[in-house]
Amino acid sequence: MNLFIASYRFEKPVMTLYRATIPFFLILLVAVLIITYWPWLSLALIE
């Protein structure tokens, strides 16, 4: 929904904004995979 609102507000095509967000989604995906498969990385901060 935010992409559609930003598209309207900044008068840019939705696909242009979508392509601009792909690197951020990839960074978030890598972070989730790291936390999922190596949970001691995030649990080490608790101690």
Beta strands, then each sheet from edge to edge (+ up, - down):
end
